[in-house]
Amino acid sequence: MGFREKYTGVNSIEFNRYFQSDEDCFRYLSAIKWSSESPYKCKKCGHLKYGKGKKSYSRRCANCNYDESPTAGTMFDKIKFPLLIAFHICFKISTKKKGMSSMELSEEFGLRQKTVWEFKWKIQQAMTSSRKNQLCGKVQVDEFLIGEYEEGKVGRSGESKKKLVIVALEILEDKGSVGRAYAQVIDRASSKEFRPFFETYISKEAHVITDVWKGYLPLKKDYPNLEQIPSDKGKGMQQLHIHIMNIQGWLRGIHHHCSKQRLQGYLDEYHFRYNRRSMMGSIFDLLLRKMVFSEPIRLNRSNITTAV
């Protein structure tokens, strides 16, 4: 079967035609890992020449005989199920508008839910923003809570068991349409917590709009175009609050429960798809590239709670 250099599309039937076996997946990963942009270089000795390795599409160093597979040193390294299924999971999570929970994926592919959950956590790490493209122009910013209702705990209560998230949304000049968005888990609604998020995701030249919460005041020194307006129960920044309601609805409807340790991963997953909603045809290939060039991340089971 012949591959295009880059797989494009969101159609499941076409995907199944492209990827029919582990062999097809190894071939595709090999083309990503060792391309003209990232040519082969032995990880052991740095030699640039190679021969055929023991397994399909592996490469053996011509100097030290180190045998390297296309999955070695990637987020596909040492997975506990066939590579073809891993590709299917990546395709489902990246191309479906709402993604899929680990429970749904475990039922569809006949895997243990925890096994899928662990692999999905790797995918979410690959979906983290590159942080290279800050929001500019008009940007609305606010915080919101994730979690179940708690009697007597409202607004920005520091004692709430809910998780606090800050979110920024780019407002385009084209009839109020929206651009990109980013969100980050924070511990409290203070300028100290807000600042790293602002510095990472928002240009200092942006026209930033927030509500009148005092925590934003100290940021005006570095963000001279920051404007504070009354929230009016969300009406003051309507596009942003629609975005917030969509995130909350997605988490409740698809994942039901999410620990604070895992919440950032789900926010990254949501915005990875959201920020590429106009280029979904290439999103699967982009995800694979990020997983190939990212170091494998091991789970710390001592402080992470399973979520669906």
Secondary structure, 3 states (H helix, E strand, C coil): CCCCCCCCCCCHHHHHHHCCCHHHHHHHHHHHHCCCCCCCCCCCCCCCCEEECCCCCCEEECCCCCEECCCCCCCCCCCCCCHHHHHHHHHHHHHCCCCCCHHHHHHHHCCCHHHHHHHHHHHHHHCCCCCCCCECCEEEEEEEEECCCCCCCCCCCCCCCCEEEEEEEEECCCCCCEEEEEEEEECCCCHHHHHHHHHHHECCCCEEEECCCHHHHHHHHCCCCCEECCCCCCHHHHHHHHHHHHHHHHHHHHHCCCCHHHHHHHHHHHHHHHCCCCCHHHHHHHHHHHHHCCCCCCCCCCCCCCCC
